[in-house]
Amino acid sequence: MKRWIISIIVLGVSAFGFWSSAYAFQGTLNVSIQGGGKVIGETARVRGAVINCGGTSGTDCSETTTSDNEIVITATPNSGFTFAGWISPTGGAGECVGQNNPCKLKLTQVTTSLIATFGHNITAITEGNGAGNVKASGTFTDGSSTLACSIQPPHACSKKVVPGAEVIFSATASTESTFLGWSGGTGSAIGCNGSKSNCSFDISTNSSIKGTFIKNPTLTISINGFGKVVQVGGAELCVNTASAKTCLLKQFAAGQKLILVANPLGGLTFERWSSGGSAAICNGSTDPSCVFRLNADSNVLAFFK
């Protein structure tokens, strides 16, 4: 007698949709877009995309399938945008959390919502031999309102900004340093180039800006003979008399305009300047006034006879 083995697959209906003997049920994935980009969803069961949402023509933003069907989700930003991450108001988004991209998910509930967020990337770059920090204020996709970037060590800091948001850049130099200004601006930040103060703009594309800090230069002053060197609008920088000599080694803000005046003492007369660095313009001059901008470590020697 022949025996036949018959396999039976039982299908039924539950409150969650269709289920099989493996308890797979039917559910729906709904995708939406924040910012500029598109989302493609693909499965091994169907040739081609089952989700084509966003971009210039993608309007298929949902897929109804069974819970045992794995969907691969890929987010692609439009030009000038950056993928900022996934948000799932309903939960149950599998690997599609944070900035995992592409990601995979299987439905675990009847309805799952998934939002792909895209923003404009803003990058602050700090450089130079000084110390300080750059801060950007705005509305960022992670819910924060500030991007801070220190120059120690020099590096770049980035965050993603909500499209159209206002971004305000500010720079603060540390003690003994000077902020030289903004340069290398790209995208929406190009208008900041050359500015030395706060800079603001409405962001419409990926953007970057560079802030440069330099160490404040030092001025070394000395005297040959009896006399003194004073800074106009400032203090005595160097005094040499028969009884004492006091000279300051002083830092000034980079680029500061200095006017030095040599005043003879003890019946002597001013002879000439011997100077180097930013003060080299006065070297050999017999004019008791020396005017220059201090952009680097410099030295000044006043001769009296």
Backbone as CSV, one residue per row, in Angstrom:
resi,resn,N_x,N_y,N_z,CA_x,CA_y,CA_z,C_x,C_y,C_z
1,MET,0.850,-1.185,0.000,0.000,0.000,0.000,0.892,1.244,0.000
2,LYS,0.556,2.142,-0.877,1.307,3.398,-0.924,0.698,4.388,0.051
3,ARG,1.624,5.096,0.691,1.165,6.127,1.615,1.520,7.481,1.040
4,TRP,0.582,8.374,1.095,0.793,9.732,0.575,0.880,10.703,1.747
5,ILE,1.844,11.606,1.656,1.997,12.637,2.692,1.511,13.955,2.090
6,ILE,0.568,14.538,2.720,-0.017,15.778,2.210,0.326,16.916,3.178
7,SER,0.952,17.978,2.663,1.262,19.174,3.469,0.144,20.175,3.279
8,ILE,-0.311,20.718,4.354,-1.391,21.690,4.306,-0.900,23.003,4.900
9,ILE,-1.050,24.080,4.152,-0.729,25.430,4.645,-2.040,26.114,4.971
10,VAL,-2.133,26.565,6.192,-3.368,27.177,6.647,-3.218,28.685,6.637
11,LEU,-4.085,29.364,5.941,-4.108,30.821,5.919,-5.341,31.287,6.656
12,GLY,-5.235,32.369,7.333,-6.378,32.903,8.066,-6.308,34.403,8.130
13,VAL,-7.228,34.951,8.820,-7.300,36.400,8.963,-7.298,36.728,10.443
14,SER,-6.484,37.705,10.812,-6.488,38.182,12.192,-6.821,39.660,12.192
15,ALA,-6.837,40.209,13.375,-7.131,41.644,13.491,-6.022,42.481,12.887
16,PHE,-4.859,41.863,12.658,-3.720,42.599,12.117,-3.637,42.506,10.603
17,GLY,-4.500,41.727,9.968,-4.421,41.554,8.522,-4.316,40.079,8.206
18,PHE,-3.704,39.751,7.086,-3.563,38.365,6.697,-2.392,37.740,7.423
19,TRP,-2.583,36.477,7.856,-1.465,35.785,8.497,-1.401,34.373,7.960
20,SER,-0.210,33.805,8.076,0.002,32.421,7.632,0.339,31.591,8.846
21,SER,0.715,30.350,8.603,1.096,29.487,9.712,2.329,30.014,10.397
22,ALA,3.087,30.894,9.717,4.274,31.504,10.325,3.893,32.801,11.035
23,TYR,2.621,33.104,11.077,2.091,34.285,11.753,2.541,35.593,11.111
24,ALA,2.846,35.607,9.822,3.106,36.866,9.121,1.781,37.587,8.937
25,PHE,1.810,38.905,9.076,0.602,39.690,8.894,0.868,40.772,7.852
26,GLN,-0.185,41.388,7.432,-0.075,42.431,6.418,-0.133,43.805,7.079
27,GLY,0.804,44.685,6.653,0.839,46.031,7.199,1.270,47.021,6.125
28,THR,1.323,48.276,6.499,1.657,49.337,5.540,2.778,50.217,6.079
29,LEU,3.733,50.493,5.213,4.815,51.434,5.516,4.527,52.740,4.778
30,ASN,4.447,53.840,5.511,4.232,55.157,4.923,5.495,56.005,5.077
31,VAL,5.993,56.523,3.975,7.222,57.314,3.969,6.888,58.763,3.628
32,SER,7.547,59.699,4.300,7.409,61.121,3.967,8.786,61.776,3.987
33,ILE,8.861,62.968,3.407,10.139,63.662,3.215,10.099,65.008,3.920
34,GLN,11.176,65.337,4.626,11.391,66.683,5.151,12.684,67.215,4.535
35,GLY,12.587,68.334,3.830,13.766,68.860,3.153,13.798,68.407,1.714
36,GLY,14.999,68.363,1.134,15.130,68.016,-0.279,15.824,66.694,-0.502
37,GLY,15.068,65.705,-0.948,15.655,64.397,-1.218,14.592,63.405,-1.632
38,LYS,14.988,62.158,-1.820,14.044,61.114,-2.200,14.376,59.838,-1.459
39,VAL,13.398,58.940,-1.399,13.546,57.644,-0.740,13.114,56.556,-1.703
40,ILE,13.945,55.533,-1.827,13.640,54.352,-2.633,13.549,53.149,-1.711
41,GLY,12.490,52.349,-1.883,12.340,51.118,-1.131,12.286,49.924,-2.075
42,GLU,13.032,48.874,-1.763,13.109,47.692,-2.627,12.993,46.425,-1.791
43,THR,12.420,45.376,-2.387,12.352,44.066,-1.747,12.784,43.006,-2.743
44,ALA,13.146,41.842,-2.206,13.573,40.737,-3.071,12.394,40.126,-3.822
45,ARG,11.183,40.406,-3.385,10.003,39.785,-3.986,9.519,40.498,-5.244
46,VAL,9.895,41.763,-5.373,9.373,42.563,-6.485,10.538,43.188,-7.241
47,ARG,10.485,43.087,-8.561,11.504,43.732,-9.368,11.210,45.234,-9.454
48,GLY,12.230,46.030,-9.168,12.043,47.477,-9.187,11.651,48.008,-7.821
49,ALA,11.490,49.303,-7.734,11.197,49.955,-6.465,9.739,49.780,-6.074
50,VAL,9.504,49.459,-4.811,8.142,49.412,-4.292,7.777,50.747,-3.651
51,ILE,8.804,51.540,-3.321,8.597,52.910,-2.832,9.493,53.835,-3.642
52,ASN,8.917,54.886,-4.176,9.675,55.917,-4.903,9.080,57.256,-4.492
53,CYS,9.665,57.841,-3.431,9.049,58.983,-2.773,9.981,60.186,-2.778
54,GLY,9.477,61.337,-3.214,10.264,62.561,-3.191,11.014,62.795,-4.484
55,GLY,12.033,63.647,-4.413,12.766,63.991,-5.629,11.899,64.852,-6.532
56,THR,12.075,64.695,-7.835,11.329,65.521,-8.787,10.004,64.897,-9.204
57,SER,9.893,63.561,-9.090,8.667,62.926,-9.595,8.187,61.754,-8.755
58,GLY,8.815,61.501,-7.627,8.427,60.341,-6.825,7.209,60.603,-5.974
59,THR,6.116,59.907,-6.281,4.881,60.110,-5.528,4.386,58.829,-4.863
60,ASP,5.109,57.715,-5.080,4.716,56.443,-4.482,5.390,56.336,-3.117
61,CYS,4.681,56.741,-2.082,5.287,56.883,-0.763,4.775,55.876,0.264
62,SER,4.133,54.821,-0.173,3.676,53.806,0.769,3.765,52.432,0.130
63,GLU,3.862,51.404,0.974,3.904,50.021,0.506,3.179,49.148,1.518
64,THR,2.254,48.355,1.005,1.556,47.379,1.829,2.114,46.004,1.526
65,THR,2.584,45.308,2.560,3.242,44.019,2.371,3.096,43.200,3.639
66,THR,3.637,42.007,3.629,3.562,41.151,4.807,4.774,41.362,5.699
67,SER,4.620,41.025,6.961,5.642,41.319,7.957,6.914,40.503,7.785
68,ASP,6.877,39.444,6.986,8.092,38.662,6.767,8.868,39.134,5.533
69,ASN,8.418,40.196,4.928,9.062,40.722,3.727,10.000,41.871,4.111
70,GLU,11.289,41.688,3.889,12.271,42.717,4.255,12.335,43.802,3.181
71,ILE,12.281,45.049,3.621,12.357,46.187,2.708,13.676,46.924,2.948
72,VAL,14.399,47.166,1.860,15.647,47.935,1.927,15.340,49.374,1.528
73,ILE,15.617,50.312,2.428,15.271,51.714,2.234,16.552,52.529,2.021
74,THR,16.568,53.346,0.968,17.727,54.199,0.673,17.275,55.640,0.504
75,ALA,17.951,56.550,1.234,17.659,57.982,1.133,18.757,58.658,0.322
76,THR,18.359,59.482,-0.635,19.309,60.202,-1.478,18.986,61.694,-1.464
77,PRO,19.935,62.542,-1.030,19.650,63.983,-0.968,19.670,64.635,-2.343
78,ASN,18.889,65.686,-2.498,18.977,66.516,-3.696,20.280,67.309,-3.669
79,SER,20.626,67.907,-4.779,21.823,68.739,-4.845,21.726,69.874,-3.832
80,GLY,22.800,70.081,-3.072,22.818,71.139,-2.065,22.264,70.720,-0.724
81,PHE,21.787,69.465,-0.607,21.254,68.954,0.645,22.120,67.799,1.142
82,THR,21.921,67.440,2.399,22.595,66.308,3.022,21.559,65.506,3.796
83,PHE,21.668,64.180,3.754,20.746,63.345,4.525,21.012,63.561,6.007
84,ALA,19.959,63.902,6.763,20.115,64.216,8.186,19.711,63.062,9.096
85,GLY,18.856,62.155,8.623,18.490,61.020,9.463,17.022,60.643,9.328
86,TRP,16.673,59.521,9.988,15.312,58.995,9.965,14.572,59.391,11.235
87,ILE,13.285,59.606,11.099,12.392,59.792,12.241,11.205,58.856,12.045
88,SER,10.865,58.113,13.090,9.702,57.225,13.009,8.738,57.559,14.134
89,PRO,7.701,58.346,13.837,6.731,58.720,14.878,6.020,57.525,15.498
90,THR,5.882,56.448,14.731,5.150,55.277,15.217,6.062,54.240,15.844
91,GLY,7.397,54.374,15.620,8.295,53.317,16.041,8.223,52.146,15.079
92,GLY,8.955,51.095,15.393,8.917,49.892,14.571,9.608,50.033,13.241
93,ALA,10.646,50.896,13.161,11.316,51.138,11.885,12.566,50.304,11.699
94,GLY,12.760,49.301,12.521,13.895,48.402,12.345,15.230,49.119,12.394
95,GLU,16.067,48.896,11.353,17.378,49.531,11.299,17.305,50.995,10.874
96,CYS,16.135,51.447,10.477,15.998,52.806,9.956,15.875,53.806,11.100
97,VAL,16.972,53.991,11.791,17.060,54.951,12.884,18.333,55.763,12.698
98,GLY,18.355,56.959,13.266,19.548,57.789,13.144,19.885,58.060,11.693
99,GLN,21.154,57.887,11.360,21.611,58.151,10.004,22.003,56.876,9.262
100,ASN,21.494,55.735,9.698,21.751,54.484,8.984,21.162,54.572,7.574
101,ASN,21.982,54.448,6.594,21.517,54.612,5.217,22.473,53.938,4.247
102,PRO,21.989,52.944,3.470,20.620,52.402,3.467,20.340,51.606,4.731
103,CYS,19.064,51.269,4.926,18.672,50.519,6.111,17.629,49.474,5.724
104,LYS,17.392,48.523,6.627,16.454,47.437,6.371,15.393,47.414,7.464
105,LEU,14.170,47.025,7.072,13.130,46.860,8.080,12.126,45.810,7.648
106,LYS,11.532,45.170,8.637,10.373,44.304,8.457,9.266,44.872,9.343
107,LEU,8.069,44.915,8.810,6.959,45.495,9.550,6.678,44.700,10.821
108,THR,6.483,45.409,11.914,6.138,44.784,13.191,4.796,45.267,13.703
109,GLN,4.116,46.085,12.900,2.809,46.589,13.281,2.031,46.925,12.017
110,VAL,0.743,47.153,12.154,-0.114,47.360,10.992,0.300,48.587,10.202
111,THR,0.643,49.669,10.894,1.033,50.908,10.221,2.345,51.426,10.797
112,THR,3.293,51.671,9.932,4.591,52.223,10.339,4.858,53.484,9.525
113,SER,5.195,54.555,10.215,5.526,55.812,9.549,7.022,56.065,9.642
114,LEU,7.613,56.511,8.525,9.053,56.768,8.466,9.272,58.088,7.735
115,ILE,9.992,58.990,8.378,10.276,60.303,7.790,11.765,60.396,7.486
116,ALA,12.096,60.720,6.244,13.487,60.970,5.857,13.723,62.477,5.917
117,THR,14.686,62.895,6.731,14.964,64.322,6.873,16.240,64.691,6.119
118,PHE,16.171,65.798,5.422,17.319,66.311,4.667,17.536,67.775,5.050
119,GLY,18.774,68.140,5.271,19.092,69.523,5.619,20.292,69.995,4.828
120,HIS,20.650,71.254,5.051,21.851,71.807,4.436,23.008,71.680,5.425
121,ASN,24.118,71.143,4.960,25.269,70.964,5.832,26.010,72.292,5.983
122,ILE,26.300,72.659,7.225,27.088,73.860,7.486,28.382,73.419,8.167
123,THR,29.508,73.871,7.638,30.809,73.488,8.169,31.578,74.732,8.587
124,ALA,32.060,74.736,9.837,32.908,75.813,10.340,34.329,75.272,10.451
125,ILE,35.267,75.983,9.865,36.669,75.568,9.879,37.470,76.616,10.639
126,THR,38.274,76.171,11.613,39.118,77.100,12.349,40.573,76.827,12.010
127,GLU,41.355,77.895,11.876,42.766,77.722,11.557,43.571,78.898,12.100
128,GLY,44.894,78.769,12.023,45.798,79.810,12.486,46.614,79.340,13.676
129,ASN,47.559,80.174,14.110,48.408,79.807,15.239,47.910,80.397,16.558
130,GLY,46.746,81.043,16.525,46.165,81.594,17.736,45.168,80.642,18.354
131,ALA,44.346,81.178,19.230,43.340,80.362,19.913,42.016,81.108,19.931
132,GLY,40.934,80.364,19.856,39.612,80.965,19.865,38.575,79.955,19.464
133,ASN,37.352,80.411,19.276,36.302,79.492,18.850,35.317,80.204,17.939
134,VAL,34.702,79.403,17.094,33.670,79.872,16.178,32.350,79.244,16.604
135,LYS,31.291,80.044,16.610,29.973,79.535,16.980,28.971,79.886,15.889
136,ALA,28.153,78.914,15.550,27.061,79.146,14.603,25.747,78.926,15.333
137,SER,24.852,79.899,15.239,23.523,79.778,15.835,22.499,79.611,14.724
138,GLY,21.552,78.721,14.922,20.542,78.472,13.909,19.593,77.388,14.363
139,THR,18.806,76.881,13.438,17.893,75.777,13.724,18.424,74.538,13.026
140,PHE,18.940,73.601,13.811,19.573,72.413,13.255,18.612,71.224,13.271
141,THR,18.846,70.287,12.368,17.929,69.158,12.216,17.904,68.248,13.432
142,ASP,18.949,68.311,14.284,18.959,67.467,15.486,18.237,68.122,16.657
143,GLY,17.632,69.283,16.410,16.880,69.968,17.448,17.691,70.954,18.258
144,SER,19.007,71.007,18.035,19.847,71.941,18.771,19.850,73.301,18.086
145,SER,20.496,74.287,18.730,20.520,75.637,18.174,21.924,76.220,18.056
146,THR,22.955,75.419,18.378,24.312,75.956,18.383,25.308,74.934,17.843
147,LEU,26.250,75.417,17.052,27.410,74.651,16.620,28.635,75.391,17.112
148,ALA,29.474,74.744,17.936,30.671,75.379,18.476,31.904,74.644,17.967
149,CYS,32.901,75.413,17.541,34.107,74.827,16.973,35.324,75.563,17.520
150,SER,36.182,74.849,18.252,37.377,75.445,18.828,38.545,75.297,17.872
151,ILE,39.538,76.170,18.021,40.717,76.090,17.164,41.798,75.205,17.775
152,GLN,41.576,74.692,18.966,42.597,73.886,19.624,42.130,72.441,19.735
153,PRO,42.577,71.497,18.903,43.436,71.749,17.740,42.594,72.260,16.572
154,PRO,43.245,72.806,15.522,42.476,73.278,14.358,41.672,72.137,13.745
155,HIS,40.429,72.371,13.463,39.620,71.326,12.847,38.347,71.919,12.266
156,ALA,37.566,71.047,11.673,36.294,71.452,11.075,35.150,70.829,11.873
157,CYS,34.089,71.582,12.037,32.904,71.121,12.746,31.701,71.287,11.826
158,SER,30.832,70.290,11.808,29.694,70.338,10.889,28.394,69.973,11.596
159,LYS,27.310,70.566,11.095,25.958,70.194,11.503,25.026,70.425,10.332
160,LYS,23.855,69.846,10.447,22.863,69.989,9.383,21.780,70.973,9.814
161,VAL,21.515,71.942,8.940,20.602,73.030,9.245,19.277,72.826,8.513
162,VAL,18.195,73.169,9.172,16.880,73.110,8.545,16.860,74.075,7.353
163,PRO,16.404,73.634,6.180,16.397,74.496,4.994,15.704,75.835,5.235
164,GLY,16.350,76.910,4.786,15.783,78.240,4.911,16.041,78.931,6.232
165,ALA,16.634,78.220,7.192,16.868,78.813,8.510,17.982,79.853,8.457
166,GLU,17.888,80.838,9.337,18.953,81.831,9.443,20.104,81.255,10.253
167,VAL,21.318,81.460,9.766,22.528,81.027,10.464,23.334,82.271,10.811
168,ILE,23.774,82.373,12.061,24.583,83.504,12.508,25.920,82.980,13.003
169,PHE,26.996,83.420,12.366,28.341,83.037,12.777,28.953,84.127,13.643
170,SER,29.601,83.715,14.722,30.345,84.647,15.557,31.675,84.006,15.929
171,ALA,32.673,84.832,16.214,34.003,84.335,16.562,34.501,85.053,17.803
172,THR,35.131,84.303,18.701,35.683,84.870,19.924,37.134,84.432,20.058
173,ALA,38.031,85.399,20.089,39.455,85.091,20.244,39.793,84.918,21.723
174,SER,40.690,83.974,22.000,41.157,83.793,23.365,42.156,84.889,23.725
175,THR,42.506,84.958,25.007,43.504,85.919,25.454,44.795,85.733,24.674
176,GLU,45.402,86.839,24.290,46.663,86.857,23.547,46.497,86.378,22.106
177,SER,45.265,86.395,21.600,45.021,86.048,20.202,44.087,87.070,19.573
178,THR,44.077,87.098,18.251,43.218,88.017,17.501,42.479,87.247,16.416
179,PHE,41.204,87.556,16.254,40.440,86.984,15.154,40.678,87.838,13.915
180,LEU,41.224,87.228,12.858,41.555,87.979,11.647,40.358,88.191,10.734
181,GLY,39.408,87.236,10.759,38.240,87.399,9.909,37.814,86.113,9.240
182,TRP,36.744,86.232,8.427,36.174,85.088,7.714,36.745,85.021,6.299
183,SER,36.909,83.805,5.817,37.389,83.619,4.445,36.942,82.251,3.948
184,GLY,37.122,82.012,2.655,36.812,80.703,2.089,35.359,80.316,2.135
185,GLY,34.456,81.302,2.262,33.030,80.991,2.350,32.501,80.376,1.068
186,THR,31.686,79.336,1.210,31.061,78.687,0.059,29.556,78.633,0.269
187,GLY,28.825,78.388,-0.816,27.373,78.269,-0.718,26.740,79.550,-0.211
188,SER,25.854,79.411,0.759,25.149,80.571,1.310,26.064,81.469,2.132
189,ALA,27.250,80.959,2.532,28.149,81.719,3.398,29.159,82.555,2.621
190,ILE,29.054,82.585,1.301,30.053,83.291,0.505,30.089,84.783,0.822
191,GLY,28.959,85.340,1.269,28.915,86.756,1.594,29.673,87.126,2.860
192,CYS,30.106,86.125,3.626,30.855,86.399,4.860,32.318,86.714,4.589
193,ASN,32.816,86.377,3.409,34.236,86.546,3.115,34.677,87.989,3.331
194,GLY,35.774,88.148,4.068,36.334,89.467,4.312,35.792,90.145,5.554
195,SER,34.721,89.616,6.130,34.139,90.245,7.320,34.937,89.875,8.564
196,LYS,34.991,90.797,9.526,35.676,90.545,10.783,34.705,90.561,11.960
197,SER,33.423,90.620,11.660,32.416,90.659,12.715,31.431,89.511,12.520
198,ASN,30.339,89.526,13.276,29.319,88.493,13.118,28.779,88.516,11.692
199,CYS,28.444,87.343,11.197,27.959,87.214,9.824,26.712,86.346,9.835
200,SER,25.670,86.765,9.135,24.424,86.000,9.117,23.920,85.836,7.691
201,PHE,23.183,84.753,7.460,22.601,84.489,6.148,21.516,83.440,6.301
202,ASP,20.599,83.401,5.335,19.584,82.344,5.262,20.148,81.228,4.401
203,ILE,20.192,80.025,4.941,20.861,78.927,4.240,19.941,78.306,3.191
204,SER,20.519,78.081,2.000,19.744,77.488,0.917,20.511,76.368,0.222
205,THR,21.726,76.085,0.699,22.529,75.007,0.121,23.633,74.655,1.111
206,ASN,24.318,73.542,0.893,25.445,73.187,1.746,26.469,74.309,1.717
207,SER,26.978,74.686,2.889,27.829,75.872,2.994,28.968,75.632,3.980
208,SER,30.040,76.414,3.833,31.164,76.344,4.765,31.811,77.715,4.891
209,ILE,32.522,77.928,5.995,33.207,79.188,6.241,34.426,78.910,7.110
210,LYS,35.459,79.713,6.933,36.715,79.536,7.655,36.973,80.761,8.533
211,GLY,37.302,80.518,9.809,37.670,81.591,10.728,39.129,81.449,11.118
212,THR,39.889,82.536,10.997,41.324,82.480,11.262,41.683,83.270,12.516
213,PHE,42.431,82.631,13.408,42.906,83.260,14.631,44.439,83.227,14.628
214,ILE,45.066,84.324,15.007,46.520,84.325,15.101,46.949,84.818,16.477
215,LYS,48.094,84.349,16.889,48.661,84.777,18.157,49.052,86.245,18.065
216,ASN,48.729,87.013,19.089,49.072,88.422,19.084,50.582,88.611,19.002
217,PRO,51.050,89.467,18.111,52.490,89.680,17.966,53.075,90.463,19.145
218,THR,54.360,90.267,19.362,55.077,90.924,20.458,55.989,92.007,19.915
219,LEU,56.000,93.138,20.587,56.896,94.240,20.228,57.980,94.362,21.299
220,THR,59.216,94.256,20.863,60.373,94.402,21.763,61.013,95.766,21.520
221,ILE,61.150,96.551,22.576,61.692,97.908,22.451,62.926,98.052,23.336
222,SER,63.940,98.664,22.809,65.149,98.951,23.577,65.685,100.329,23.206
223,ILE,66.602,100.835,24.023,67.134,102.194,23.863,68.650,102.176,23.980
224,ASN,69.292,102.941,23.120,70.732,103.170,23.217,70.917,104.649,23.538
225,GLY,71.427,104.934,24.732,71.522,106.308,25.200,70.409,106.605,26.187
226,PHE,70.262,107.874,26.563,69.250,108.253,27.531,68.030,108.828,26.808
227,GLY,66.883,108.241,27.100,65.647,108.703,26.487,64.505,107.759,26.810
228,LYS,63.390,107.973,26.162,62.230,107.099,26.362,61.434,106.979,25.063
229,VAL,60.716,105.859,24.959,59.837,105.614,23.821,58.426,105.448,24.371
230,VAL,57.503,106.254,23.854,56.121,106.195,24.324,55.207,105.827,23.160
231,GLN,54.110,105.216,23.499,53.075,104.910,22.510,52.033,106.006,22.575
232,VAL,51.763,106.650,21.452,50.746,107.691,21.421,49.398,107.066,21.781
233,GLY,48.761,107.644,22.770,47.497,107.096,23.236,47.674,105.951,24.197
234,GLY,48.931,105.658,24.548,49.207,104.544,25.439,50.185,104.932,26.533
235,ALA,51.039,103.992,26.898,51.952,104.194,28.018,53.388,104.321,27.538
236,GLU,54.266,104.621,28.480,55.698,104.576,28.194,56.107,103.116,28.014
237,LEU,56.751,102.826,26.921,57.141,101.450,26.621,58.575,101.153,27.021
238,CYS,59.399,102.202,27.028,60.800,101.987,27.383,61.397,103.300,27.873
239,VAL,62.080,103.254,29.005,62.732,104.439,29.577,64.146,104.052,30.015
240,ASN,65.119,104.877,29.620,66.501,104.641,30.021,67.080,105.945,30.552
241,THR,67.430,105.924,31.830,68.051,107.090,32.460,69.397,106.669,33.024
242,ALA,70.084,107.630,33.624,71.393,107.332,34.215,71.272,106.360,35.376
243,SER,70.092,106.312,35.998,69.930,105.472,37.187,69.184,104.169,36.936
244,ALA,68.375,104.086,35.878,67.569,102.869,35.673,67.134,102.747,34.214
245,LYS,66.837,101.487,33.830,66.319,101.215,32.487,65.137,100.261,32.612
246,THR,64.023,100.670,32.101,62.816,99.832,32.149,62.196,99.775,30.767
247,CYS,62.148,98.596,30.215,61.546,98.413,28.889,60.554,97.262,28.941
248,LEU,59.430,97.430,28.264,58.377,96.427,28.260,58.468,95.538,27.019
249,LEU,58.192,94.265,27.224,57.981,93.327,26.126,56.474,93.150,26.046
250,LYS,55.844,93.733,25.037,54.392,93.852,25.066,53.739,93.254,23.830
251,GLN,52.581,92.593,24.069,51.782,92.066,22.969,50.700,93.068,22.592
252,PHE,50.424,93.142,21.290,49.350,93.985,20.775,48.472,93.136,19.867
253,ALA,47.265,93.599,19.662,46.372,92.901,18.731,46.976,92.929,17.336
254,ALA,46.873,91.810,16.645,47.425,91.736,15.290,46.779,92.789,14.400
255,GLY,47.607,93.514,13.672,47.112,94.539,12.778,46.901,95.891,13.421
256,GLN,47.176,95.995,14.728,46.955,97.268,15.412,47.942,98.325,14.916
257,LYS,47.431,99.524,14.698,48.282,100.637,14.284,48.962,101.225,15.506
258,LEU,50.296,101.346,15.454,51.072,101.894,16.556,51.794,103.159,16.103
259,ILE,51.795,104.146,16.975,52.574,105.368,16.759,53.522,105.499,17.943
260,LEU,54.798,105.327,17.674,55.818,105.431,18.716,56.549,106.762,18.577
261,VAL,56.849,107.363,19.707,57.584,108.625,19.707,58.790,108.493,20.622
262,ALA,59.939,108.867,20.093,61.184,108.821,20.870,61.476,110.199,21.463
263,ASN,61.611,110.267,22.788,61.883,111.525,23.491,63.235,111.430,24.187
264,PRO,64.191,112.288,23.836,65.513,112.241,24.474,65.476,112.768,25.908
265,LEU,66.411,112.318,26.739,66.573,112.774,28.114,68.033,113.159,28.347
266,GLY,68.281,113.873,29.425,69.655,114.209,29.822,70.396,115.062,28.829
267,GLY,69.683,115.901,28.103,70.338,116.795,27.167,70.740,116.160,25.852
268,LEU,70.345,114.898,25.636,70.688,114.224,24.380,69.652,114.548,23.301
269,THR,69.950,114.156,22.098,69.009,114.305,20.979,68.761,112.933,20.357
270,PHE,67.583,112.813,19.741,67.271,111.563,19.048,68.100,111.462,17.773
271,GLU,68.660,110.256,17.537,69.504,110.065,16.358,68.768,109.307,15.257
272,ARG,68.296,108.095,15.551,67.645,107.289,14.510,66.995,106.057,15.133
273,TRP,66.171,105.382,14.269,65.563,104.103,14.627,66.331,102.962,13.965
274,SER,66.415,101.862,14.665,66.861,100.606,14.064,65.767,99.591,14.371
275,SER,65.104,99.084,13.343,63.905,98.279,13.603,63.748,97.167,12.578
276,GLY,62.980,96.151,12.961,62.723,95.022,12.077,61.311,94.495,12.241
277,GLY,60.944,93.534,11.422,59.591,93.001,11.451,58.616,93.996,10.855
278,SER,57.471,94.139,11.476,56.475,95.089,10.969,56.959,96.532,11.077
279,ALA,57.931,96.783,11.970,58.438,98.142,12.175,59.600,98.478,11.254
280,ALA,59.923,97.581,10.332,61.070,97.807,9.446,60.914,99.076,8.621
281,ILE,59.690,99.551,8.464,59.447,100.779,7.702,60.149,101.977,8.338
282,CYS,60.436,101.881,9.643,61.090,102.986,10.349,62.608,102.830,10.399
283,ASN,63.112,101.713,9.950,64.548,101.433,10.073,65.375,102.522,9.388
284,GLY,66.283,103.128,10.158,67.154,104.180,9.640,66.543,105.559,9.657
285,SER,65.279,105.684,9.992,64.617,106.984,9.986,65.129,107.852,11.129
286,THR,65.271,109.155,10.848,65.673,110.119,11.873,64.471,110.886,12.427
287,ASP,63.304,110.540,11.960,62.073,111.142,12.481,61.761,110.488,13.826
288,PRO,61.576,111.271,14.889,61.308,110.678,16.207,59.974,109.933,16.297
289,SER,59.133,110.079,15.286,57.870,109.331,15.263,57.999,108.127,14.339
290,CYS,57.521,106.986,14.785,57.555,105.750,13.989,56.129,105.201,13.936
291,VAL,55.580,105.060,12.745,54.186,104.633,12.575,54.155,103.349,11.749
292,PHE,53.455,102.323,12.240,53.368,101.050,11.518,52.215,100.221,12.087
293,ARG,51.820,99.192,11.361,50.836,98.220,11.845,51.568,96.954,12.257
294,LEU,51.280,96.500,13.451,51.989,95.349,14.000,51.291,94.055,13.575
295,ASN,51.874,93.371,12.606,51.298,92.122,12.102,52.137,90.899,12.448
296,ALA,53.339,91.124,12.993,54.233,90.021,13.348,55.159,90.490,14.464
297,ASP,55.810,89.540,15.115,56.779,89.909,16.151,57.793,90.885,15.562
298,SER,58.028,91.974,16.282,58.875,93.042,15.754,59.769,93.609,16.857
299,ASN,60.793,94.357,16.433,61.708,94.983,17.392,62.015,96.406,16.968
300,VAL,62.202,97.251,17.969,62.514,98.665,17.725,63.628,99.091,18.686
301,LEU,64.649,99.709,18.144,65.741,100.242,18.928,65.878,101.729,18.624
302,ALA,65.807,102.565,19.673,65.931,104.019,19.507,67.323,104.448,19.950
303,PHE,68.011,105.197,19.081,69.359,105.701,19.394,69.260,107.179,19.779
304,PHE,69.901,107.490,20.925,70.024,108.892,21.346,71.512,109.212,21.486
305,LYS,71.882,110.465,21.178,73.295,110.847,21.315,73.395,112.261,21.885
